[in-house]
Amino acid sequence: MREVSRFAIGDVLKTSLWIYSRNLPTVVVLAAIASAPMFAVAWLALGDDMLDSTGRPDGLWTIGDLFAAFLGGFWLEAGMAFAVVRTLRSAAPSLGETLAYALQVIPRVLVVGLVAYLFVGLGFVALIVPGIILILVYWVVVPVAAVERGGVVYALKRSHELTKGHKGRILAILGLLLIPVIPSIIAGDAGAGIPWALGLDWSEATLAQATVVVDALILSVECTVVAVCYHDLRVLKDGYDSGRIAEVFA
């Protein structure tokens, strides 16, 4: 079990990298499943010639792509929350255990996550700063829903409680996670950034595939970090150790 005496950025990132490597086969499969809905939307949009210059679905397909991204992202985050807590308690869980748990909690996680991001979206529409603040407030809302099994109101309040007093460090972690994404943002998209950086002229189909793959890989790292944040914040707030947190999986 890992001892947590403070919420430190370096400790969170170091632990996330260790857990990611310990669970690499599971992460790859989770990411592949998470990317499947986005692959489907991209291919359907491609058939209707509805991809923009970055390989992303354009027009009405954008709504489907967005929902697919949320569904895949929440699935991945729920799976990594399980994997992180179990790994920190004793040893990395099996692929079957992780998939089964993620499948079990995805309905609740999807509802909680969509509500949280709806608030975040409204915050950005109203003014950018409230949106950023709400991202920090709801930073661990998905792991809360996945591990503690509460409803929407509980998960939102619980995430606010766990992140209280630590939002500065969470903001720093968020900034570090965005560093690999900056080149892709400049290029237009993560997948589009690959041929753009290498000077390649890829077809729309190849570009769409690259976009989904790179997005899923980046997301898998982010989900691991968020799950470690949840674990550490809960240990500090509740005085629990990893074993006590993992009792819900018994």
C-alpha positions as CSV (number, residue, x, y, z in Angstrom):
1,M,0.0,0.0,0.0
2,R,1.2,3.5,-0.8
3,E,1.5,6.0,2.1
4,V,0.1,9.5,1.3
5,S,1.1,12.4,3.6
6,R,0.4,15.3,1.2
7,F,-1.0,16.0,-2.2
8,A,2.2,16.5,-4.2
9,I,2.3,17.0,-8.0
10,G,5.5,15.0,-8.4
11,D,4.2,12.1,-6.4
12,V,0.9,12.0,-8.4
13,L,2.7,12.0,-11.7
14,K,5.4,9.4,-10.6
15,T,2.7,7.1,-9.2
16,S,0.6,7.5,-12.4
17,L,3.5,6.5,-14.6
18,W,4.2,3.5,-12.4
19,I,0.6,2.3,-12.4
20,Y,0.3,3.0,-16.2
21,S,3.2,0.7,-16.9
22,R,2.0,-2.0,-14.4
23,N,-1.4,-2.1,-16.1
24,L,-0.2,-1.4,-19.7
25,P,-2.0,-4.4,-21.4
26,T,-5.3,-3.5,-19.5
27,V,-4.9,0.2,-20.4
28,V,-4.4,-0.7,-24.1
29,V,-7.5,-2.8,-24.2
30,L,-9.6,-0.2,-22.3
31,A,-8.3,2.6,-24.7
32,A,-9.2,0.4,-27.7
33,I,-12.7,-0.1,-26.4
34,A,-13.0,3.6,-25.5
35,S,-12.0,4.6,-29.0
36,A,-14.5,2.2,-30.7
37,P,-17.5,4.6,-30.6
38,M,-15.3,7.4,-32.0
39,F,-14.1,5.1,-34.7
40,A,-17.7,4.2,-35.6
41,V,-18.7,7.9,-35.8
42,A,-15.6,8.8,-37.9
43,W,-16.2,6.0,-40.4
44,L,-20.0,6.8,-40.7
45,A,-19.1,10.5,-41.2
46,L,-16.4,9.5,-43.8
47,G,-19.0,7.5,-45.7
48,D,-21.1,10.7,-45.9
49,D,-18.1,12.8,-46.7
50,M,-18.5,14.7,-43.5
51,L,-14.9,14.9,-42.2
52,D,-13.2,18.3,-41.8
53,S,-9.6,19.0,-42.6
54,T,-8.4,17.5,-39.3
55,G,-10.1,14.2,-39.7
56,R,-12.9,15.1,-37.3
57,P,-16.6,14.6,-38.1
58,D,-18.1,17.9,-39.3
59,G,-21.6,19.3,-39.2
60,L,-24.3,17.2,-37.5
61,W,-21.8,14.3,-37.0
62,T,-20.0,16.5,-34.5
63,I,-22.7,15.8,-31.9
64,G,-22.3,12.1,-32.3
65,D,-18.5,12.4,-32.1
66,L,-18.8,14.4,-28.9
67,F,-21.1,11.9,-27.3
68,A,-18.8,9.0,-28.4
69,A,-15.8,10.8,-26.9
70,F,-17.6,11.3,-23.6
71,L,-18.8,7.6,-23.5
72,G,-15.3,6.3,-24.3
73,G,-13.6,8.7,-21.9
74,F,-15.9,7.9,-19.0
75,W,-15.5,4.2,-19.6
76,L,-11.7,4.6,-19.6
77,E,-11.7,6.7,-16.5
78,A,-14.0,4.3,-14.6
79,G,-11.7,1.4,-15.5
80,M,-8.6,3.2,-14.5
81,A,-10.2,4.2,-11.2
82,F,-10.6,0.6,-10.4
83,A,-7.2,-0.4,-11.7
84,V,-5.4,2.4,-9.7
85,V,-7.1,1.6,-6.3
86,R,-6.6,-2.1,-6.7
87,T,-2.9,-1.7,-7.8
88,L,-2.2,0.6,-4.9
89,R,-3.9,-1.8,-2.5
90,S,-2.0,-4.9,-3.5
91,A,-1.4,-5.8,-7.1
92,A,-2.6,-4.9,-10.6
93,P,-6.1,-6.4,-11.3
94,S,-6.7,-8.7,-14.2
95,L,-8.0,-7.5,-17.5
96,G,-11.2,-9.4,-17.0
97,E,-11.8,-7.8,-13.5
98,T,-11.2,-4.3,-14.8
99,L,-13.4,-4.7,-17.9
100,A,-16.2,-6.2,-15.8
101,Y,-16.1,-3.4,-13.2
102,A,-16.0,-0.7,-15.9
103,L,-19.0,-2.3,-17.6
104,Q,-20.9,-2.5,-14.3
105,V,-20.6,1.2,-13.4
106,I,-20.7,2.8,-16.8
107,P,-24.4,3.7,-16.7
108,R,-24.0,5.7,-13.5
109,V,-20.6,7.1,-14.5
110,L,-22.0,8.3,-17.8
111,V,-24.9,10.2,-16.2
112,V,-22.7,11.8,-13.5
113,G,-20.0,12.7,-16.0
114,L,-22.4,14.3,-18.5
115,V,-24.1,16.4,-15.8
116,A,-20.7,17.6,-14.5
117,Y,-19.5,18.5,-18.0
118,L,-22.8,20.2,-18.8
119,F,-22.1,22.5,-15.8
120,V,-18.5,23.0,-17.0
121,G,-19.7,23.8,-20.5
122,L,-22.2,26.4,-19.1
123,G,-19.3,27.9,-17.1
124,F,-17.3,28.4,-20.3
125,V,-20.2,29.9,-22.1
126,A,-20.9,32.3,-19.3
127,L,-17.2,33.2,-18.8
128,I,-14.0,31.2,-19.3
129,V,-12.9,31.5,-15.7
130,P,-16.0,29.8,-14.1
131,G,-15.5,27.0,-16.6
132,I,-11.9,26.4,-15.5
133,I,-12.9,26.6,-11.8
134,L,-15.7,24.0,-12.4
135,I,-13.2,21.7,-14.1
136,L,-11.1,21.8,-10.9
137,V,-14.2,21.3,-8.7
138,Y,-15.3,18.2,-10.7
139,W,-11.8,16.9,-11.3
140,V,-12.5,13.6,-9.6
141,V,-16.3,13.3,-10.1
142,V,-16.0,10.3,-12.4
143,P,-13.8,8.2,-10.0
144,V,-16.2,9.2,-7.2
145,A,-19.1,7.8,-9.2
146,A,-17.2,4.7,-10.2
147,V,-15.7,3.8,-6.7
148,E,-18.2,5.3,-4.2
149,R,-21.3,4.5,-6.3
150,G,-23.2,7.6,-5.3
151,G,-25.8,9.4,-7.4
152,V,-25.3,12.6,-9.3
153,V,-25.8,15.0,-6.4
154,Y,-23.5,13.0,-4.2
155,A,-20.8,12.7,-6.8
156,L,-20.8,16.4,-7.5
157,K,-20.7,17.4,-3.8
158,R,-18.1,14.7,-3.0
159,S,-15.7,15.9,-5.8
160,H,-16.0,19.5,-4.5
161,E,-15.2,18.3,-1.0
162,L,-12.2,16.2,-2.1
163,T,-10.7,18.9,-4.2
164,K,-11.2,21.7,-1.7
165,G,-7.9,23.3,-0.8
166,H,-6.0,21.6,-3.6
167,K,-7.2,23.3,-6.7
168,G,-4.0,25.2,-7.2
169,R,-2.0,21.9,-7.5
170,I,-4.8,20.3,-9.6
171,L,-4.6,23.3,-12.0
172,A,-0.8,22.7,-12.3
173,I,-1.4,19.0,-13.0
174,L,-4.0,20.0,-15.7
175,G,-1.4,22.4,-17.2
176,L,1.2,19.7,-17.4
177,L,-1.3,17.2,-19.0
178,L,-2.0,19.8,-21.7
179,I,1.6,20.2,-22.7
180,P,1.6,17.2,-25.1
181,V,-1.6,18.4,-26.6
182,I,-0.4,21.9,-27.4
183,P,1.3,20.9,-30.7
184,S,-1.8,19.1,-31.8
185,I,-4.0,22.1,-30.9
186,I,-1.8,24.3,-33.1
187,A,-2.0,21.7,-35.9
188,G,-5.7,21.5,-35.6
189,D,-6.1,18.1,-33.9
190,A,-4.0,15.3,-32.3
191,G,-4.4,13.0,-35.2
192,A,-3.9,15.7,-37.7
193,G,-0.7,16.8,-35.9
194,I,1.1,13.6,-36.9
195,P,1.1,14.1,-40.6
196,W,1.4,17.9,-40.2
197,A,4.6,17.5,-38.1
198,L,6.1,14.9,-40.5
199,G,5.0,16.7,-43.7
200,L,2.9,13.7,-44.8
201,D,-0.2,13.9,-47.0
202,W,-2.5,11.3,-45.4
203,S,-5.9,10.3,-46.7
204,E,-9.1,11.2,-44.8
205,A,-9.5,7.6,-43.7
206,T,-5.9,7.3,-42.3
207,L,-6.2,10.7,-40.7
208,A,-9.5,9.8,-39.0
209,Q,-7.8,6.6,-37.6
210,A,-4.8,8.4,-36.4
211,T,-7.0,11.1,-34.7
212,V,-8.9,8.5,-32.7
213,V,-5.8,6.4,-31.7
214,V,-3.8,9.4,-30.5
215,D,-6.7,10.9,-28.7
216,A,-7.3,7.6,-26.9
217,L,-3.7,7.3,-25.9
218,I,-3.6,10.8,-24.5
219,L,-6.9,10.2,-22.7
220,S,-5.6,7.0,-21.1
221,V,-2.7,8.9,-19.5
222,E,-5.1,11.7,-18.3
223,C,-7.5,9.1,-16.8
224,T,-4.7,7.5,-14.9
225,V,-3.6,10.8,-13.4
226,V,-7.1,11.7,-12.4
227,A,-7.6,8.3,-10.7
228,V,-4.4,8.7,-8.7
229,C,-5.5,12.2,-7.7
230,Y,-8.8,10.8,-6.5
231,H,-7.0,8.1,-4.4
232,D,-4.6,10.5,-2.8
233,L,-7.2,13.1,-2.1
234,R,-9.5,10.5,-0.5
235,V,-6.7,9.2,1.7
236,L,-5.9,12.7,2.9
237,K,-9.5,13.8,3.4
238,D,-10.9,10.6,5.0
239,G,-7.8,9.2,6.7
240,Y,-8.2,5.9,4.8
241,D,-5.5,3.8,3.4
242,S,-5.6,2.1,-0.1
243,G,-7.0,-1.1,1.5
244,R,-10.0,0.6,3.1
245,I,-10.8,2.4,-0.2
246,A,-10.6,-0.9,-2.1
247,E,-13.1,-2.6,0.2
248,V,-15.9,-1.5,-2.1
249,F,-14.5,-3.9,-4.7
250,A,-14.8,-6.9,-2.4
